[in-house]
Amino acid sequence: MTTKAGAEADRHNTQSETSPDEELVEITLDLQNNDAIILRSVGMDTPVTATSNRSRQSSMRMQNDVVGVDSHSRGVRDGEVDRSRCGTGKALKGLRFISNGKINGVDGWKEVEINFDKYAKDGYLYRADFAQCIGMRDSKEFAVEVFDAISRRRRRRLKVDKISRDELSEYWSQITDQSFDSRLQIFFDMVDKNEDGRITEEEVKEIIMVSASANKLSRLQDQAEEYAALIMEELDPQRLGYIELWQLETLLLQKDTYLNYSQALSYTSQALSQNLLRNHSPIKRISFKFLYYLQENWRRLWIISLWILIMIGLFHWKYFQYKQRAAFDVMGYCVLSAKGAAETLKLNMAIVLLPVCRNTITWLRSTKLSYFIPFDDNINFHKTVAAAIVMGIILHAGNHLACDFPRLINEDENSYALNMSKYFGENKPSYITLLRGVEGVTGIIMVVCMTIAFTLATRWFRRSLVKLPKPFDHLTGYNAFWYSHHLFVIVYILLLVHGWFLYLVKEWYKKTTWMYLAFPVLLYAGERTLRFFRSGSYTVRLLKVAIYPGNVLTLQMSKPPKFRYKSGQYMFVQCPIVSSFEWHPFSITSAPDDDYLSVHIRQLGDWTLELKRVFSEVCEPPLAGKSGLLRADETTKATLPRLLIDGPYGAPAQDYRKYDVLLLVGLGIGATPFISILKDLLNNIVKSDELESHSSSDQSSTCADSSPQGKISPRKKKGVRTTNAYFYWVTREQGSFDWFKGVMNEVAECDHQGVIEMHNYLTSVYEEGDARSALITMVQALNHAKNGVDIVSGTRVRTHFARPNWKKVFSKTCKKHAGARIGVFYCGAPVLAKGLSKLCDEYNQKGGSTNLEFHKEHF
């Protein structure tokens, strides 16, 4: 071959003319038939280190070196590209048109046939029904583009509106073809609508808009023209005005080289035998799990055990006490059970108030009692005691109404006169007389009130999962729960009356109901009184208001001088214009060192809906390039509604400083407790950097450079134990990233030590490898490589698609921080909490030195 011979001759000639001191690089080119390639000369004086540091321009350098390629001779539209030497097998798994877990391949054809019979008309499937038929119901526009691309290839540009069953089978085989080249060709044909073998910038723009629509990225649709130009700039350096299939393939296969910012957690597989428990006998395995369970739950267990033992003791005390009385001869064991249950009811009606005494619990959290008592479980314990109250009511009232009363009124006259006349009078009462008495009336009213309150407090009513017709729809939601719980004011008054007018007890010192209730009722009443007076002293002035996408209202207000809090805590907010009685809890999203307070409120119920409406009326349209509806200024502050606050109150996340490593997981608005923690850590980082800067020189800066130790030195900030924090934010809406955009950019700018690692996950976008998100991933990679900004979040933090692989997250975290105490904090839906808790248990049971402690919050 002449080209090869010429190259060999030139090599010998060059070698003879070159001095021995010069360093030569031999390049071997394996050329295909009719291929032509023109190389640009490279000067030897260019330092290697200078070019190696320009990672963002790596692809451009590669393209500039290759000045021209005879694209017509490549034959890319007639055959597959040879990748036998490229090592790109891993990347070729991409461009799936049918998502994993859905109908796929040969097995999926059966379901497609069923759908064909369902949607076909006169034996033909119409273009508009193609998406439903192949299982792409959520991406109809994208499915139609796939339909048109395959149709154009088969019918030579003729527009097709319907296909037969056999044609659908051909379409399905092409869509599910395991060959990457086949899927790439379909994708190329989707873009290349005029079938000229070239993709123009306008065609790229159209497919970006389709992909953005399929992934519910409305903002990306508005910027489609900008990102189309970015792709053309990257793939068409010669400004030819078009790109070809091989160039699109190159970008697909090399996109991973751009995605090295805000690194996603990679997972290096290891031998599972190193991570799993050794095979022990069943007895040893069970005993190990039991000991681990005791170790993890001993605080809960001793509290619950003590509570149950006290109830058992009280029940048996009354049981055996009344067994010695005359009432037992008339009413039998029914009265013993009723009185035993009554004694447990007195106890439970007293202690059910303690878990909701929030000020007291917040104070106790800071004492040594927090080591023995799980204050994080206060609401769960409150619900558990409430369940015991329900069972006590059933046992107490059921025995009285169904057993004691019938036996009493049916007792013969002589036995009644001998045993019961001193309690009920000389004349034997009727059933109605017993119900009309003070004991009966108060008991019935209490049962009715508690039934209403307990019912509306259940998850189905409180979360509005039960859909009722108007006007009964007001019986669901948080407001119904909040107001119905105030029926317990009546219940406790009636309980004191009911406990004083007893059938079988006449001595005042034996009427012990008031003794049980005195302290808890006074404590709870004192806390409510404290809130009333303290809210008046905590005068706040609104500084900034913004309404973000996703119906999130952000309130930034002045911080009262005496308002001291920790990151992770929450406070109550009242807006008198909306309601003079309702107080609602919200996590504080500002850091303790900030000179303001901030909360993020998502519209979830009647009160938050009205609050948003009130602030929307005084909101102004956003400035160009600004998100939100208002930035309060001197002209608008006077019109802003008045706010009252109360707090702060303790929450699980406030104990984050006890841990070496933090794993913070937030779902949607559940990210709010962790934003304050991230801000606090960032403030500590900045202070640490400033101290280092002052110690080495007289210069200071807001974000001083420091050696990347990957930790905060405990000596620099007293009480800070945390060395690393990993924040995972999972949300369904692209607009959610606007809520904390400033925080994310600040972390990326100031955290030179790499203490905080942030990972955003957008679940509305199809996972990597899906054809519907392929172009989005390419644009994301190119834009960050060029501009340093993620196209989805608008920050310097990379946005990942679909949901995190939590097992990989835990595996890498434990491997990286072996022997550390890791605090796993979660706020969001209960479903994921179970999975995260289970993973913590799994990794703790592996017997390593790493210890994971799980904490959760639910809004």
TILUM-388910 format. One record per residue (C-alpha): residue in one letter; z, x, y. Coordinates in steps of 0.2 Angstrom, whole numbers, padded with zeros to 4 digits, always signed. Layout:
REM residues N
aZXY ...
REM end
This chain:
REM residues 859
m+0000+0000+0000 t-0006+0008+0016 t+0009+0002+0026 k+0021+0011+0014 a+0011+0027+0014 g+0010+0028+0032 a+0028+0025+0034 e+0031+0039+0021 a+0020+0051+0031 d+0028+0047+0047 r+0045+0050+0040 h+0040+0068+0034 n+0032+0072+0051 t+0047+0066+0060 q+0058+0076+0048 s+0049+0092+0052 e+0050+0090+0071 t+0069+0086+0071 s+0082+0098+0073 p+0095+0099+0059 d+0109+0095+0071 e+0102+0078+0074 e+0109+0063+0064 l+0096+0053+0056 v+0096+0035+0048 e+0084+0030+0035 i+0078+0012+0035 t+0069+0005+0020 l+0059-0011+0023 d+0054-0022+0009 l+0039-0031+0016 q+0031-0047+0008 n+0012-0050+0008 n+0005-0051+0025 d+0022-0049+0034 a+0021-0040+0050 i+0037-0034+0060 i+0038-0024+0076 l+0053-0013+0079 r+0060-0008+0095 s+0064+0010+0097 v+0083+0014+0099 g+0090+0028+0108 m+0102+0040+0100 d+0112+0042+0116 t+0119+0024+0114 p+0137+0026+0109 v+0141+0016+0093 t+0158+0011+0099 a+0152+0003+0115 t+0141-0009+0105 s+0153-0013+0091 n+0165-0021+0103 r+0153-0034+0109 s+0156-0047+0096 r+0149-0062+0106 q+0132-0053+0108 s+0130-0048+0090 s+0117-0061+0086 m+0108-0058+0102 r+0106-0039+0098 m+0100-0043+0081 q+0086-0055+0089 n+0082-0042+0102 d+0079-0028+0089 v+0067-0040+0080 v+0054-0042+0094 g+0042-0052+0084 v+0039-0060+0068 d+0023-0067+0061 s+0031-0084+0057 h+0015-0092+0051 s+0015-0080+0036 r+0032-0084+0031 g+0027-0100+0022 v+0044-0107+0025 r+0038-0125+0025 d+0029-0122+0008 g+0042-0114-0002 e+0060-0109-0003 v+0067-0094+0006 d+0072-0079-0005 r+0090-0076-0003 s+0093-0067-0019 r+0099-0051-0010 c+0108-0060+0005 g+0124-0065-0004 t+0124-0082+0005 g+0129-0092-0010 k+0145-0098-0002 a+0136-0104+0013 l+0123-0113+0004 k+0135-0126-0002 g+0133-0135+0015 l+0121-0148+0022 r+0128-0162+0010 f+0121-0179+0015 i+0133-0188+0004 s+0152-0184+0006 n+0162-0177-0008 g+0172-0191-0016 k+0158-0204-0013 i+0144-0209-0024 n+0134-0193-0028 g+0119-0188-0039 v+0115-0196-0056 d+0131-0205-0058 g+0130-0212-0040 w+0113-0219-0043 k+0121-0234-0053 e+0131-0239-0038 v+0116-0237-0027 e+0106-0248-0038 i+0120-0261-0037 n+0119-0260-0018 f+0100-0262-0019 d+0102-0278-0028 k+0114-0283-0014 y+0104-0279+0001 a+0086-0280-0005 k+0075-0294+0001 d+0060-0299-0009 g+0062-0283-0020 y+0062-0271-0005 l+0076-0262+0004 y+0074-0263+0023 r+0076-0248+0034 a+0091-0256+0043 d+0101-0258+0026 f+0098-0240+0020 a+0114-0234+0027 q+0125-0247+0017 c+0115-0245+0002 i+0118-0226+0000 g+0136-0226+0006 m+0134-0221+0024 r+0141-0236+0032 d+0150-0227+0046 s+0134-0217+0050 k+0120-0230+0051 e+0111-0221+0065 f+0111-0204+0056 a+0106-0213+0039 v+0091-0221+0048 e+0085-0203+0054 v+0086-0197+0036 f+0076-0212+0030 d+0063-0209+0043 a+0062-0190+0039 i+0059-0193+0021 s+0047-0207+0025 r+0036-0196+0037 r+0035-0183+0023 r+0029-0195+0010 r+0018-0206+0020 r+0011-0193+0032 r+0018-0200+0049 l+0016-0218+0045 k+0031-0228+0050 v+0040-0236+0035 d+0051-0251+0037 k+0055-0255+0019 i+0055-0247+0002 s+0055-0252-0016 r+0068-0248-0030 d+0057-0234-0036 e+0055-0226-0019 l+0073-0228-0016 s+0076-0218-0032 e+0065-0204-0025 y+0074-0204-0008 w+0091-0203-0017 s+0085-0189-0028 q+0080-0179-0013 i+0096-0183-0003 t+0107-0177-0018 d+0096-0163-0023 q+0108-0148-0026 s+0095-0136-0019 f+0100-0130-0002 d+0081-0128+0003 s+0078-0146-0001 r+0092-0152+0010 l+0088-0140+0024 q+0070-0146+0024 i+0076-0164+0026 f+0087-0159+0040 f+0073-0149+0048 d+0061-0165+0046 m+0075-0175+0054 v+0073-0165+0070 d+0055-0161+0069 k+0049-0179+0072 n+0031-0175+0076 e+0029-0164+0060 d+0021-0149+0069 g+0033-0137+0060 r+0042-0133+0077 i+0057-0140+0085 t+0058-0142+0103 e+0073-0143+0115 e+0071-0161+0117 e+0071-0164+0098 v+0087-0153+0097 k+0095-0164+0110 e+0090-0180+0101 i+0098-0174+0084 i+0114-0168+0093 m+0116-0185+0100 v+0114-0193+0083 s+0126-0181+0076 a+0139-0184+0090 s+0137-0203+0087 a+0140-0201+0068 n+0156-0191+0072 k+0162-0202+0086 l+0161-0188+0099 s+0156-0198+0114 r+0158-0183+0126 l+0146-0172+0116 q+0133-0185+0118 d+0134-0184+0137 q+0133-0165+0135 a+0119-0165+0122 e+0106-0158+0135 e+0117-0143+0139 y+0121-0139+0120 a+0102-0141+0116 a+0098-0128+0129 l+0112-0116+0121 i+0104-0117+0104 m+0087-0114+0111 e+0093-0099+0121 e+0101-0092+0105 l+0087-0095+0093 d+0072-0093+0105 p+0075-0077+0115 q+0056-0075+0118 r+0056-0092+0127 l+0042-0099+0116 g+0049-0116+0118 y+0052-0120+0100 i+0061-0114+0085 e+0056-0114+0066 l+0064-0118+0050 w+0069-0100+0046 q+0078-0098+0063 l+0088-0114+0060 e+0093-0108+0042 t+0099-0091+0050 l+0110-0100+0062 l+0117-0111+0048 l+0121-0096+0037 q+0128-0085+0050 k+0139-0098+0059 d+0155-0091+0051 t+0153-0075+0061 y+0156-0085+0077 l+0171-0094+0070 n+0184-0080+0071 y+0193-0087+0086 s+0210-0095+0084 q+0208-0091+0066 a+0209-0105+0054 l+0221-0102+0039 s+0211-0094+0025 y+0217-0095+0008 t+0216-0080-0004 s+0218-0086-0022 q+0230-0077-0033 a+0236-0078-0050 l+0245-0095-0052 s+0257-0088-0064 q+0265-0078-0050 n+0268-0094-0040 l+0273-0106-0054 l+0290-0107-0062 r+0291-0098-0079 n+0291-0109-0094 h+0309-0113-0098 s+0316-0125-0111 p+0317-0143-0105 i+0336-0142-0103 k+0335-0127-0092 r+0321-0134-0082 i+0330-0150-0079 s+0346-0141-0074 f+0337-0130-0062 k+0329-0145-0053 f+0346-0154-0053 l+0354-0139-0045 y+0340-0137-0032 y+0342-0156-0028 l+0361-0153-0025 q+0357-0138-0014 e+0345-0147-0003 n+0354-0164-0002 w+0373-0160-0004 r+0376-0166+0014 r+0368-0183+0011 l+0376-0184-0006 w+0394-0181-0001 i+0393-0194+0014 i+0385-0207+0003 s+0397-0204-0011 l+0412-0205+0000 w+0406-0221+0008 i+0403-0229-0009 l+0420-0223-0016 i+0428-0231-0001 m+0419-0247-0004 i+0423-0247-0022 g+0442-0244-0018 l+0442-0258-0005 f+0434-0270-0017 h+0446-0266-0031 w+0461-0267-0019 k+0457-0285-0014 y+0451-0290-0031 f+0468-0285-0039 q+0478-0291-0024 y+0471-0309-0026 k+0472-0309-0044 q+0491-0310-0042 r+0490-0325-0031 a+0489-0344-0034 a+0471-0345-0028 f+0466-0336-0043 d+0472-0350-0054 v+0461-0363-0045 m+0446-0353-0040 g+0446-0340-0054 y+0436-0324-0052 c+0424-0331-0039 v+0438-0329-0026 l+0441-0311-0031 s+0423-0306-0029 a+0422-0315-0012 k+0437-0307-0005 g+0432-0290-0012 a+0415-0292-0004 a+0423-0297+0012 e+0433-0281+0013 t+0418-0271+0011 l+0409-0281+0025 k+0423-0277+0037 l+0421-0258+0033 n+0402-0259+0035 m+0401-0270+0050 a+0412-0256+0058 i+0403-0241+0053 v+0385-0248+0055 l+0388-0245+0074 l+0392-0227+0072 p+0375-0220+0068 v+0368-0228+0084 c+0381-0221+0096 r+0368-0208+0102 n+0378-0199+0115 t+0392-0196+0102 i+0380-0190+0089 t+0371-0179+0102 w+0388-0171+0106 l+0393-0169+0088 r+0376-0160+0084 s+0382-0145+0094 t+0398-0144+0084 k+0402-0136+0067 l+0402-0153+0060 s+0383-0152+0060 y+0384-0141+0045 f+0393-0154+0035 i+0385-0170+0041 p+0366-0173+0042 f+0365-0181+0059 d+0346-0181+0057 d+0348-0196+0045 n+0358-0207+0057 i+0345-0221+0057 n+0342-0220+0038 f+0361-0221+0036 h+0361-0236+0048 k+0348-0245+0038 t+0357-0241+0021 v+0373-0248+0028 a+0363-0264+0034 a+0357-0266+0017 a+0375-0265+0010 i+0379-0279+0023 v+0366-0290+0016 m+0372-0288-0002 g+0390-0291+0004 i+0385-0307+0013 i+0376-0313-0002 l+0391-0310-0013 h+0404-0316-0001 a+0395-0332+0005 g+0387-0335-0012 n+0404-0335-0021 h+0412-0346-0008 l+0398-0359-0006 a+0393-0360-0025 c+0409-0357-0034 d+0425-0357-0024 f+0422-0373-0014 p+0416-0384-0029 r+0431-0378-0039 l+0443-0382-0025 i+0437-0400-0022 n+0436-0403-0041 e+0454-0397-0044 d+0466-0410-0050 e+0479-0417-0038 n+0494-0409-0046 s+0487-0392-0047 y+0481-0393-0029 a+0497-0399-0022 l+0506-0385-0031 n+0494-0370-0027 m+0483-0374-0012 s+0491-0388-0001 k+0500-0375+0009 y+0483-0367+0014 f+0472-0383+0016 g+0484-0397+0019 e+0491-0411+0009 n+0475-0420+0008 k+0462-0411-0003 p+0446-0407+0008 s+0429-0412+0005 y+0414-0400+0004 i+0408-0405+0021 t+0426-0403+0028 l+0426-0385+0023 l+0409-0382+0031 r+0415-0390+0047 g+0430-0379+0049 v+0431-0364+0060 e+0428-0352+0045 g+0413-0362+0039 v+0405-0364+0056 t+0407-0346+0062 g+0401-0340+0045 i+0385-0350+0045 i+0381-0345+0063 m+0384-0327+0058 v+0372-0328+0043 v+0359-0336+0053 c+0359-0324+0067 m+0360-0309+0055 t+0345-0316+0045 i+0335-0317+0061 a+0340-0299+0066 f+0337-0292+0049 t+0320-0300+0046 l+0313-0295+0063 a+0320-0277+0061 t+0310-0274+0045 r+0295-0263+0045 w+0282-0277+0043 f+0288-0287+0059 r+0293-0272+0070 r+0277-0263+0067 s+0267-0279+0069 l+0260-0278+0051 v+0263-0297+0050 k+0250-0306+0059 l+0256-0323+0065 p+0246-0336+0075 k+0250-0340+0093 p+0264-0343+0100 f+0273-0336+0085 d+0265-0319+0087 h+0279-0315+0099 l+0290-0314+0084 t+0283-0297+0079 g+0283-0280+0088 y+0296-0269+0096 n+0302-0282+0109 a+0306-0295+0095 f+0316-0282+0086 w+0325-0276+0102 y+0330-0293+0108 s+0335-0300+0091 h+0346-0286+0088 h+0357-0292+0103 l+0361-0307+0093 f+0374-0295+0085 v+0384-0297+0101 i+0387-0315+0096 v+0389-0310+0078 y+0404-0298+0082 i+0413-0311+0093 l+0411-0323+0079 l+0417-0310+0066 l+0433-0308+0075 v+0436-0327+0076 h+0431-0329+0058 g+0443-0315+0053 w+0457-0323+0062 f+0455-0341+0055 l+0456-0337+0037 y+0459-0350+0023 l+0471-0340+0012 v+0479-0329+0025 k+0492-0335+0038 e+0501-0319+0043 w+0493-0310+0058 y+0497-0293+0052 k+0487-0296+0036 k+0471-0301+0046 t+0463-0284+0047 t+0446-0288+0054 w+0450-0283+0071 m+0458-0267+0065 y+0441-0261+0057 l+0431-0266+0072 a+0442-0260+0086 f+0436-0242+0087 p+0418-0243+0083 v+0415-0258+0095 l+0424-0250+0109 l+0414-0233+0106 y+0398-0242+0106 a+0402-0253+0121 g+0407-0237+0130 e+0391-0229+0127 r+0381-0244+0134 t+0392-0244+0149 l+0389-0225+0151 r+0371-0228+0151 f+0372-0242+0164 f+0381-0230+0176 r+0373-0214+0172 s+0355-0221+0174 g+0360-0225+0192 s+0365-0207+0195 y+0349-0200+0187 t+0338-0203+0202 v+0320-0198+0198 r+0305-0197+0209 l+0288-0198+0201 l+0277-0183+0205 k+0262-0186+0194 v+0254-0200+0184 a+0239-0199+0173 i+0231-0211+0161 y+0222-0202+0147 p+0210-0207+0133 g+0218-0215+0119 n+0229-0226+0130 v+0241-0213+0134 l+0251-0213+0150 t+0259-0197+0156 l+0273-0198+0169 q+0279-0182+0177 m+0295-0184+0187 s+0308-0174+0197 k+0323-0167+0186 p+0340-0173+0191 p+0352-0158+0195 k+0364-0162+0181 f+0351-0167+0168 r+0352-0153+0155 y+0342-0154+0138 k+0335-0144+0124 s+0317-0144+0118 g+0314-0157+0105 q+0326-0170+0112 y+0322-0187+0119 m+0327-0198+0133 f+0327-0217+0137 v+0316-0224+0151 q+0317-0241+0160 c+0305-0248+0172 p+0313-0262+0181 i+0296-0270+0187 v+0292-0272+0168 s+0309-0277+0162 s+0327-0275+0169 f+0334-0274+0151 e+0323-0264+0140 w+0326-0246+0137 h+0313-0236+0127 p+0315-0219+0119 f+0302-0205+0122 s+0301-0187+0118 i+0303-0175+0133 t+0287-0165+0134 s+0292-0153+0148 a+0302-0137+0144 p+0321-0135+0149 d+0316-0121+0161 d+0303-0132+0170 d+0308-0140+0187 y+0302-0157+0182 l+0303-0169+0167 s+0288-0176+0158 v+0285-0189+0145 h+0269-0195+0136 i+0269-0214+0132 r+0256-0221+0120 q+0252-0240+0121 l+0259-0247+0105 g+0268-0263+0110 d+0271-0276+0124 w+0282-0266+0135 t+0270-0250+0134 l+0255-0262+0137 e+0263-0269+0153 l+0269-0252+0159 k+0251-0245+0158 r+0245-0260+0167 v+0258-0258+0181 f+0253-0240+0184 s+0234-0243+0182 e+0235-0254+0197 v+0240-0240+0208 c+0229-0227+0199 e+0213-0220+0207 p+0197-0215+0199 p+0197-0197+0192 l+0189-0183+0203 a+0174-0175+0196 g+0178-0165+0181 k+0196-0172+0180 s+0203-0182+0166 g+0215-0196+0169 l+0216-0209+0183 l+0228-0202+0195 r+0235-0187+0203 a+0250-0194+0214 d+0249-0188+0232 e+0258-0192+0248 t+0248-0208+0250 t+0251-0215+0233 k+0269-0210+0229 a+0276-0224+0239 t+0267-0237+0229 l+0272-0230+0212 p+0285-0241+0202 r+0303-0236+0201 l+0309-0228+0185 l+0327-0225+0177 i+0331-0213+0164 d+0345-0210+0152 g+0349-0195+0141 p+0346-0183+0134 y+0348-0188+0116 g+0348-0177+0100 a+0333-0176+0088 p+0329-0165+0073 a+0317-0154+0082 q+0331-0147+0094 d+0337-0136+0080 y+0321-0126+0080 r+0330-0110+0086 k+0339-0108+0070 y+0323-0103+0061 d+0313-0087+0059 v+0297-0096+0058 l+0292-0113+0064 l+0279-0125+0056 l+0276-0139+0068 v+0265-0154+0062 g+0261-0168+0073 l+0250-0183+0070 g+0243-0191+0085 i+0256-0195+0098 g+0268-0187+0086 a+0264-0170+0094 t+0275-0174+0109 p+0292-0167+0102 f+0283-0150+0099 i+0275-0148+0115 s+0291-0145+0124 i+0295-0132+0110 l+0279-0123+0113 k+0282-0123+0131 d+0299-0116+0129 l+0293-0102+0117 l+0279-0098+0129 n+0292-0096+0144 n+0302-0085+0133 i+0287-0074+0129 v+0282-0073+0148 k+0300-0068+0152 s+0300-0055+0138 d+0284-0048+0144 e+0291-0047+0162 l+0306-0038+0156 e+0295-0025+0147 s+0284-0023+0162 h+0299-0021+0174 s+0307-0008+0162 s+0291+0002+0162 s+0285+0000+0180 d+0289-0009+0196 q+0275-0021+0193 s+0277-0038+0187 s+0265-0052+0183 t+0265-0070+0176 c+0257-0065+0160 a+0261-0046+0157 d+0252-0037+0144 s+0264-0031+0130 s+0261-0022+0113 p+0256-0035+0100 q+0272-0035+0089 g+0269-0053+0084 k+0287-0058+0088 i+0300-0062+0102 s+0314-0049+0102 p+0331-0057+0100 r+0338-0045+0113 k+0326-0050+0126 k+0331-0069+0125 k+0348-0073+0119 g+0349-0086+0106 v+0330-0085+0101 r+0328-0081+0083 t+0310-0088+0081 t+0297-0074+0078 n+0282-0085+0075 a+0277-0103+0077 y+0262-0112+0069 f+0257-0129+0077 y+0246-0141+0068 w+0240-0156+0078 v+0230-0169+0068 t+0222-0183+0078 r+0208-0196+0076 e+0201-0196+0094 q+0193-0182+0103 g+0201-0188+0120 s+0218-0185+0113 f+0216-0166+0116 d+0216-0170+0135 w+0235-0174+0133 f+0240-0156+0132 k+0225-0147+0137 g+0235-0137+0150 v+0248-0131+0137 m+0235-0126+0125 n+0225-0115+0138 e+0242-0108+0144 v+0247-0103+0126 a+0230-0095+0123 e+0231-0085+0140 c+0249-0079+0140 d+0253-0077+0122 h+0247-0059+0120 q+0259-0056+0106 g+0252-0069+0094 v+0269-0078+0092 i+0261-0095+0093 e+0246-0100+0083 m+0238-0117+0087 h+0227-0128+0075 n+0218-0144+0081 y+0211-0155+0068 l+0200-0170+0072 t+0198-0182+0057 s+0184-0192+0065 v+0172-0178+0062 y+0165-0176+0044 e+0171-0160+0035 e+0162-0144+0036 g+0147-0143+0025 d+0142-0162+0028 a+0125-0163+0036 r+0132-0175+0049 s+0143-0162+0056 a+0132-0146+0053 l+0124-0146+0070 i+0141-0150+0078 t+0148-0134+0069 m+0134-0124+0075 v+0135-0129+0093 q+0154-0127+0092 a+0152-0109+0086 l+0139-0104+0099 n+0148-0111+0114 h+0164-0103+0110 a+0155-0086+0107 k+0147-0087+0124 n+0159-0096+0135 g+0176-0095+0125 v+0179-0114+0125 d+0179-0126+0111 i+0167-0140+0114 v+0178-0153+0106 s+0195-0150+0114 g+0189-0142+0130 t+0201-0128+0127 r+0201-0110+0120 v+0209-0117+0104 r+0197-0120+0090 t+0196-0138+0083 h+0194-0140+0064 f+0186-0155+0056 a+0193-0167+0043 r+0211-0165+0037 p+0221-0149+0034 n+0223-0142+0016 w+0242-0142+0017 k+0244-0132+0001 k+0234-0118+0008 v+0244-0119+0024 f+0260-0118+0015 s+0254-0104+0004 k+0248-0093+0018 t+0264-0096+0028 c+0275-0092+0014 k+0265-0076+0009 k+0265-0070+0027 h+0283-0073+0030 a+0291-0068+0014 g+0310-0069+0015 a+0310-0079+0031 r+0319-0095+0035 i+0305-0107+0039 g+0308-0124+0048 v+0295-0137+0044 f+0296-0150+0058 y+0285-0166+0056 c+0283-0181+0067 g+0270-0195+0063 a+0267-0208+0049 p+0279-0208+0034 v+0265-0206+0022 l+0262-0187+0026 a+0280-0184+0027 k+0282-0187+0009 g+0268-0174+0005 l+0275-0161+0016 s+0293-0163+0009 k+0286-0162-0008 l+0277-0146-0004 c+0293-0139+0003 d+0302-0143-0013 e+0288-0135-0023 y+0289-0118-0014 n+0308-0118-0013 q+0309-0121-0032 k+0298-0106-0035 g+0313-0095-0034 g+0307-0083-0020 s+0316-0077-0005 t+0307-0088+0007 n+0317-0104+0012 l+0308-0120+0019 e+0319-0133+0027 f+0310-0150+0031 h+0314-0161+0046 k+0305-0177+0051 e+0304-0190+0065 h+0296-0206+0065 f+0291-0216+0081 
REM end
